[in-house]
């Protein structure tokens, strides 16, 4: 019975992937970048130029994700809503009320999962180190202008939005300052990082039932999380202790901890599964590690506050959203050397592509 269920699930995933591929086939490849002051930048991946900007007023967009067919772009706005954009017209077609400070968005099997912080009255808190705002290139590196999350304040929540009705069907209470979102290989579990209380929480996908929680080192502030290509491990970046930890996907027990440069956040495996990439934002560095052994391979200098990144759909280039550099850095994916910058993207936060590709937000598995 279990084998049959897994086969049926695999067949369904394959059919969904084929349908999505057909939907994307006729469209020119593009990238979407959230700019916290300008809206959403649309980059033509053929010319590697900013094609246009979709204005979103004072919404301060951060997290973003595309629906499976690529027809809708979902953007988290600090105005407390999930902004739905028609990708064919660039027009806002719907606004879904979420709650205070929605930040990370992931689409999975017909639902959008949106993290938000009902206990916060202002923008998401600044990344800190030793109780003081983290510095990056002489400027604050974090997410807002006030102190760390108060442990006595209400925890973060995850709104689950039905993409057919665009309604919030439930909200799941999480840890403090929920950041990254990832799904298990079979899609039945959702894992989230909670930087405010140094935990990784695991929920039943759909119902939001808490299954277990893993406590990491105090003060480590876990942020990014990504499943390995073989589905056997998860990699979690620890921003304040400048490390990443490798977790066994079944037991969630740490199997390895690796030092990084300062302030690691975004994490992803390359399309070939050969390399693991870490955005060490406070050190203005993209780090490359062997995806099997986790041995350090190379360091690549990039811009300031590069939190999120994505490969292009053809896998030939890597693009980093560098917020304090107000630009997207473009790297050659064969040697990770910078080949260009795309400017006019003030406080660039996140980046995804259409057709979808591997990156620190989206996953093509």
C-alpha positions as CSV (number, residue, x, y, z in Angstrom):
1,X,0.0,0.0,0.0
2,X,2.8,2.4,0.9
3,X,4.6,1.6,-2.3
4,X,1.4,2.3,-4.3
5,X,0.8,5.6,-2.6
6,X,4.3,6.7,-3.2
7,X,4.1,5.7,-6.9
8,X,0.8,7.6,-7.3
9,X,2.3,10.7,-5.7
10,X,5.3,10.5,-8.0
11,X,3.1,10.1,-11.0
12,X,1.0,13.1,-9.9
13,X,4.2,15.2,-9.4
14,X,5.4,14.2,-12.9
15,X,2.1,15.2,-14.5
16,X,2.1,18.5,-12.6
17,X,5.7,19.2,-13.8
18,X,4.8,18.4,-17.4
19,X,1.8,20.7,-17.2
20,X,3.9,23.5,-15.7
21,X,6.6,23.0,-18.4
22,X,4.0,23.3,-21.1
23,X,2.6,26.5,-19.6
24,X,6.1,28.0,-19.5
25,X,7.2,26.7,-23.0
26,X,6.1,29.8,-25.0
27,X,7.2,32.4,-22.5
28,X,10.6,34.2,-22.7
29,X,12.7,33.5,-19.5
30,X,12.6,36.3,-17.0
31,X,13.5,36.9,-13.4
32,X,11.4,38.7,-10.7
33,X,13.2,40.7,-8.0
34,X,11.5,42.4,-5.0
35,X,12.8,45.9,-4.4
36,X,11.7,47.1,-1.0
37,X,11.2,50.7,-2.2
38,X,10.4,50.3,-5.9
39,X,8.1,47.2,-6.2
40,X,9.0,44.2,-8.4
41,X,11.7,44.4,-11.0
42,X,11.3,42.3,-14.1
43,X,14.6,41.2,-15.7
44,X,14.8,39.9,-19.3
45,X,17.1,36.9,-19.0
46,X,18.0,37.1,-22.7
47,X,19.5,40.6,-22.5
48,X,20.1,40.6,-18.8
49,X,18.5,43.9,-18.5
50,X,15.8,45.4,-16.3
51,X,12.8,45.3,-18.5
52,X,10.3,47.1,-16.3
53,X,9.3,47.7,-12.7
54,X,5.9,46.8,-11.3
55,X,5.1,49.6,-8.7
56,X,3.5,48.4,-5.5
57,X,3.2,51.7,-3.6
58,X,4.4,51.6,0.0
59,X,4.0,47.8,0.4
60,X,7.7,47.2,0.9
61,X,7.8,43.8,-0.9
62,X,10.0,41.0,0.3
63,X,9.2,37.4,-0.2
64,X,7.9,36.2,-3.5
65,X,6.9,33.0,-5.3
66,X,5.3,31.9,-8.6
67,X,2.3,29.7,-9.0
68,X,3.0,26.3,-10.7
69,X,1.7,27.6,-14.1
70,X,3.7,30.9,-13.8
71,X,0.5,32.9,-14.3
72,X,0.6,34.6,-10.9
73,X,3.4,36.1,-8.9
74,X,2.7,36.2,-5.1
75,X,4.5,38.9,-3.2
76,X,4.6,39.5,0.6
77,X,4.0,43.2,1.4
78,X,4.8,44.9,4.8
79,X,1.3,46.3,4.5
80,X,0.1,42.9,5.8
81,X,-1.0,41.3,2.6
82,X,-0.1,38.8,-0.1
83,X,-0.1,40.8,-3.4
84,X,-1.2,38.7,-6.4
85,X,0.2,39.9,-9.7
86,X,-0.9,38.7,-13.2
87,X,2.4,37.9,-14.9
88,X,1.0,38.5,-18.4
89,X,0.0,42.1,-17.7
90,X,2.1,43.1,-14.6
91,X,-1.2,44.2,-12.9
92,X,-2.1,43.6,-9.3
93,X,-5.3,41.4,-9.5
94,X,-5.8,40.6,-5.8
95,X,-4.6,41.4,-2.3
96,X,-5.0,38.8,0.4
97,X,-5.0,39.9,4.0
98,X,-2.4,38.0,5.9
99,X,-1.3,39.8,9.1
100,X,1.6,42.0,10.3
101,X,5.0,41.8,8.5
102,X,4.5,38.9,6.1
103,X,8.0,38.0,4.8
104,X,8.7,34.6,3.2
105,X,6.5,33.0,0.6
106,X,6.6,29.4,-0.8
107,X,4.1,27.8,-3.2
108,X,3.6,24.1,-2.8
109,X,0.9,21.8,-4.3
110,X,-1.8,24.4,-4.8
111,X,-1.2,26.4,-1.6
112,X,0.9,29.4,-0.6
113,X,2.7,29.4,2.7
114,X,3.4,32.9,4.0
115,X,5.3,33.6,7.2
116,X,4.3,36.7,9.2
117,X,4.8,38.2,12.7
118,X,1.5,39.2,14.5
119,X,3.4,40.4,17.5
120,X,5.5,43.0,15.7
121,X,4.3,46.6,15.3
122,X,7.0,47.7,12.8
123,X,9.1,46.3,10.1
124,X,10.8,42.9,10.6
125,X,13.6,43.2,13.2
126,X,17.2,44.0,12.4
127,X,19.7,41.1,12.3
128,X,21.8,41.4,15.4
129,X,25.1,40.1,16.7
130,X,25.8,40.2,20.4
131,X,22.7,42.3,21.1
132,X,23.7,45.1,18.7
133,X,22.7,45.6,15.1
134,X,25.0,43.7,12.7
135,X,27.3,45.7,10.6
136,X,27.9,45.2,6.9
137,X,30.2,47.5,5.0
138,X,29.7,50.1,7.7
139,X,25.9,50.0,7.5
140,X,23.3,48.0,9.3
141,X,22.8,44.6,7.7
142,X,19.5,43.6,8.9
143,X,15.8,43.7,8.3
144,X,14.6,46.8,10.0
145,X,15.6,49.3,12.6
146,X,14.8,47.8,16.0
147,X,16.0,45.1,18.4
148,X,15.7,41.3,18.2
149,X,12.3,39.7,18.7
150,X,11.1,39.7,22.3
151,X,10.7,36.2,23.5
152,X,7.6,37.2,25.4
153,X,5.9,38.6,22.3
154,X,3.5,36.4,20.3
155,X,5.3,34.0,18.0
156,X,5.3,34.1,14.2
157,X,2.7,32.4,12.2
158,X,2.4,30.8,8.8
159,X,-0.7,31.6,6.8
160,X,-1.8,28.8,4.4
161,X,-3.5,30.3,1.3
162,X,-5.6,28.2,-1.0
163,X,-4.6,29.3,-4.5
164,X,-7.9,28.4,-6.1
165,X,-9.9,30.7,-3.8
166,X,-7.1,33.0,-2.7
167,X,-8.4,32.6,0.9
168,X,-6.4,32.0,4.0
169,X,-7.7,28.5,5.1
170,X,-5.7,28.4,8.3
171,X,-2.8,30.0,10.2
172,X,-0.2,27.9,12.0
173,X,1.5,29.1,15.1
174,X,5.3,28.8,14.7
175,X,8.4,29.9,16.6
176,X,9.7,33.4,16.9
177,X,10.8,35.2,13.7
178,X,10.1,32.4,11.2
179,X,12.4,32.7,8.2
180,X,13.0,29.8,5.8
181,X,10.5,27.3,4.5
182,X,11.2,23.9,3.0
183,X,9.3,20.7,2.3
184,X,10.2,17.0,2.8
185,X,10.9,14.8,-0.3
186,X,7.4,13.4,-0.2
187,X,5.9,16.8,0.4
188,X,4.1,15.6,3.5
189,X,6.1,17.7,5.9
190,X,6.9,21.4,6.1
191,X,10.1,22.6,7.9
192,X,10.6,26.1,9.0
193,X,13.5,28.0,10.6
194,X,12.8,30.2,13.6
195,X,15.7,32.6,14.1
196,X,14.2,34.2,17.2
197,X,14.3,31.0,19.3
198,X,16.9,29.0,17.5
199,X,14.7,26.2,16.4
200,X,13.6,24.2,13.3
201,X,9.9,23.3,13.4
202,X,8.3,20.5,11.5
203,X,4.6,20.5,10.5
204,X,2.2,18.3,8.7
205,X,1.7,19.9,5.3
206,X,-1.8,21.1,4.8
207,X,-3.1,20.6,8.3
208,X,-0.3,22.5,10.0
209,X,-0.1,20.0,12.9
210,X,3.2,20.4,14.8
211,X,5.1,17.1,14.5
212,X,8.4,18.0,16.2
213,X,10.9,20.8,16.9
214,X,14.7,20.8,16.9
215,X,16.6,23.1,19.2
216,X,19.8,24.4,17.8
217,X,22.6,26.3,19.5
218,X,21.5,29.3,21.5
219,X,21.9,32.5,19.7
220,X,22.7,30.8,16.4
221,X,19.7,32.3,14.6
222,X,18.8,29.8,11.9
223,X,17.6,31.4,8.6
224,X,17.9,29.5,5.3
225,X,17.0,25.9,4.9
226,X,17.3,23.6,1.8
227,X,16.9,19.9,1.2
228,X,19.8,18.1,-0.5
229,X,19.2,16.8,-4.1
230,X,19.0,13.2,-2.8
231,X,16.5,14.1,-0.2
232,X,18.6,12.6,2.6
233,X,19.6,15.8,4.4
234,X,18.7,19.4,5.1
235,X,21.2,22.3,5.3
236,X,20.4,25.1,7.7
237,X,22.4,28.4,7.8
238,X,23.1,29.8,11.2
239,X,23.5,33.6,10.8
240,X,24.9,34.7,14.1
241,X,27.4,31.8,14.6
242,X,28.5,31.9,11.0
243,X,28.0,28.2,10.3
244,X,25.7,25.8,8.5
245,X,24.4,22.6,10.0
246,X,23.6,19.5,8.0
247,X,20.6,17.5,9.4
248,X,19.6,13.9,8.7
249,X,16.3,14.2,6.9
250,X,14.7,11.3,8.9
251,X,15.9,11.9,12.4
252,X,16.8,15.6,12.1
253,X,19.9,14.9,14.1
254,X,22.9,17.1,13.1
255,X,25.5,15.1,11.2
256,X,27.9,17.9,10.4
257,X,28.5,21.6,11.2
258,X,30.6,23.7,8.8
259,X,32.1,27.1,9.4
260,X,31.3,29.9,6.9
261,X,32.1,33.5,6.6
262,X,30.0,36.1,8.5
263,X,26.2,36.1,8.4
264,X,25.2,33.2,6.2
265,X,21.6,33.3,5.0
266,X,20.5,32.1,1.5
267,X,21.3,28.5,0.7
268,X,20.8,26.3,-2.4
269,X,22.3,23.4,-4.3
270,X,23.3,24.1,-7.9
271,X,21.2,22.4,-10.7
272,X,23.8,19.6,-11.2
273,X,23.8,18.8,-7.5
274,X,27.6,19.2,-7.4
275,X,27.9,22.4,-5.3
276,X,26.2,23.9,-2.3
277,X,26.1,27.7,-2.3
278,X,25.9,29.9,0.8
279,X,25.3,33.7,0.7
280,X,27.5,35.0,3.6
281,X,25.8,38.4,3.5
282,X,27.8,40.2,6.2
283,X,31.1,39.3,4.5
284,X,29.8,40.2,1.0
285,X,30.7,36.7,-0.2
286,X,29.1,33.9,-2.0
287,X,30.7,30.6,-0.7
288,X,30.9,27.4,-2.7
289,X,31.1,24.0,-1.0
290,X,31.2,20.4,-2.3
291,X,27.6,19.1,-2.2
292,X,28.6,15.7,-1.0
293,X,31.4,16.3,1.5
294,X,30.6,19.9,2.3
295,X,34.3,20.8,1.9
296,X,35.0,24.4,1.1
297,X,35.6,25.0,-2.6
298,X,35.7,28.7,-3.3
299,X,34.8,32.2,-2.1
300,X,33.4,34.8,-4.5
301,X,33.2,38.5,-3.6
302,X,29.7,40.0,-4.3
303,X,27.7,43.0,-3.2
304,X,26.3,44.1,0.2
305,X,23.4,42.3,1.9
306,X,23.0,39.6,-0.7
307,X,20.4,37.4,1.0
308,X,18.8,35.5,-1.9
309,X,19.9,34.1,-5.2
310,X,18.7,32.0,-8.1
311,X,20.2,30.2,-11.1
312,X,18.8,31.1,-14.5
313,X,16.6,28.4,-16.0
314,X,19.3,27.2,-18.4
315,X,21.7,26.9,-15.4
316,X,24.4,29.1,-17.1
317,X,24.2,32.1,-14.7
318,X,23.6,32.8,-11.1
319,X,21.8,36.0,-9.9
320,X,22.1,37.5,-6.4
321,X,19.7,40.1,-5.0
322,X,22.1,42.4,-3.1
323,X,20.0,44.8,-1.1
324,X,22.5,47.4,0.1
325,X,24.1,47.4,-3.3
326,X,20.7,48.2,-4.9
327,X,21.4,45.7,-7.6
328,X,21.4,42.1,-8.8
329,X,24.9,40.6,-9.3
330,X,25.2,38.3,-12.3
331,X,27.7,35.4,-12.1
332,X,28.9,32.9,-14.6
333,X,27.7,29.6,-13.1
334,X,30.6,27.6,-14.5
335,X,33.3,29.5,-12.5
336,X,31.2,31.8,-10.3
337,X,32.9,34.9,-11.5
338,X,30.9,38.2,-11.6
339,X,30.0,39.1,-15.2
340,X,27.7,42.0,-14.6
341,X,25.3,43.9,-12.4
342,X,21.7,45.0,-13.0
343,X,21.0,48.2,-11.1
344,X,18.0,50.4,-10.2
345,X,16.8,47.8,-7.7
346,X,17.0,49.6,-4.4
347,X,17.0,47.2,-1.4
348,X,16.7,44.2,-3.6
349,X,15.4,41.3,-1.4
350,X,14.4,38.1,-3.2
351,X,14.6,36.7,-6.7
352,X,12.9,33.9,-8.6
353,X,12.7,33.0,-12.3
354,X,10.2,32.0,-14.8
355,X,10.6,29.1,-15.9
356,X,11.5,28.1,-12.4
357,X,15.1,27.3,-11.4
358,X,17.1,26.3,-8.4
359,X,17.7,29.0,-5.8
360,X,17.5,30.0,-2.2
361,X,13.7,30.6,-2.4
362,X,12.4,28.3,-5.1
363,X,13.3,24.6,-5.8
364,X,12.9,22.8,-9.1
365,X,12.5,19.3,-7.6
